[in-house]
């Protein structure tokens, strides 16, 4: 059995979003053709949907980054911030030693 990686999950999610986007656009186009909604209403609906997706995507990115940071801390692994802090401390200590 093949192991599923985080990259695979992201690719599956993007694929699902692309399919859903195409489907919604098709439904809106069909509704406009049938006269159920105006072109302006259809474009407004798609723009609102796009805006909502972007907002949710940003929130998901933020949540993922927070979770990764939490997991790194729990595993005891250093983050970029930890390394930068240590470098600042080392530089300060070098200056103190040179005095």
N, C-alpha and C positions, 0 to 999 in steps of 0.2 A: 504494500500500500504506500502510495506517495505521500510525503509529508507536505502539509499546507503551510506556507509561510505568510508572514504579515503582508509581504508584497503581493502574494496571490490574492489575499483578501481585499486589498485595496483595488487591485485590477478587477476583481469580480464586482465590487461596489461601483466602480466607475462604469463598467459595462452595463450594469443594471440601470444606473442613472441615465446613460445614453439611450438605452432602449425605452425607458419611461419617457424621456424627453421627446423622442421621435413619436411615440404613441400619442402623447398629449398634443403635440403640434398637429398630428394627423386628425385628431378629434376636433380641435379648434378649427382647422381648415374645412373639415366636413360641415361643421356647424355654420361656418360663414357661407359655404356654398349653398346650404339648404335655407339660408336666410334666418336661422335661429338667433344669430348674433351678427352685429355689424363688424366690419373690418376693424374699426377703431376699438370696439369692445374686445375682439379677439386679440389684437395687439396689446391692449392694456392688460388683459388676463395673462398673456404669455410673459409680459414684462414683470408683472407682480410675482408670478411664479418663479421667474428667474431670480428676482431679488430675494425671495424667500429661500430659495435653494442656496444662493451665495451666503446668506446670513447663517443658515444652518450648517453649511460647509465650514465656515469660519469657526463656528462654535464647536463643531466636531474636531477640527484641527487643534483648537485650544485645549479641549478635553483630552485628546490623545497625547499632546505634549505634556500636559500636567501629569497624566497617568504614567508616562514613560519616566518623567523626572522622579515621581514617587517610587516607581519600581527600582530605578537606579540607586536611590537613597537606601531603600530596603535591602538591596543586594550589597550595599557598601561600596559601590563603584563611584569614582570621581566624575563629576560633571565638568564642563568647560569653565563654569563659574568657580568651582572648587580649585581647579588648576590655576586659574588666573589669580585667585586669592593667595594661593601658596607662592606663586611667583612674586607677587607684591611683597609678601612677608620676607621672602628670601632676599629680595633687593633691599628692603629696609634693613635687614640684619647685616648684609654686606656693607652698607653704609655705616652702620654702627661699629662694625669691626674695624673699618678703615679709619675711623676717628680715633 
